[in-house]
Amino acid sequence: MSEREDSDDGAEAVLHGTVAPDALHDATTGCEESYPDPSMSSAATASTPADPSTELNDSLYMKILRPSDALIPKPPATTNYCYYGWPLSIWQLKGALLRICRSYDLDGVPIPRMIPEMTFMLENKLGFRYPLRTAFVKAGKEDKDLPLKLYPTAPGISFLFLVGTCGKPFQDQRPTQEQVRILTDEWFGNPAQWMEDAKSKEDWLGYSWAC
């Protein structure tokens, strides 16, 4: 284990933070595979109709802001903020990095830093208009198959989210139907879900600047 991996200093800020591209580990060299710009695709999937606002019960889904917006179920009523996306396992994190860039140095980069690098590379690969973000979520009593924490000092399970209830920008910045389809079918293998923040709303304010 390298010295960089021995320290968790600043790990929480890195996990939640949006790291500037020039500050990221130079892991994308030679990684040229990319998808077509999903925002240019008008194809609708079987699970995401082209005009969902006219075909589905509006009471079940968040309001569609743009024709290309993915269907996002309305969030549940929770005490803390909640997020719509996927929990991250260590195997998903490392697998995604190697899939995007086969030469990625898994042994030389600490886990808390791998997370923003993975989200940055996914944003570019899938043509996201808005940043992908991460948060810490807590497991409910019914959540039996969730991954473990990515590192010991993390306050919860690492979670890649598309939409959150923590403010208007987090709700209005939506992925496209095609982007969600690709993430679901080709990266995570299961649909996105709503999960509750591991921290209270009061504690969230301490790191919201970096989400």
Buried (B, 14 or more C-beta within 10 A) or exposed (E): EEEEBEEBEEBBEBBBBBBEEEEBBEBBEEBEEEEEEBBEBEEBBEBBBEEBBEEBEEEEBBEBEEEBBBBBBBBEEBEBBBBBBBBBBBEBBBEBBEBBBEEBEEEEBBBBBBBBBBBBBBBBBBBBBBEBBBBBBBBEEEEEEBBEBBBEEBBBBBBBBBBBBBEEEBBBBBBBBBBBBBBBEEBBEEEBBBBBBBBEBEEBEEBBEBB
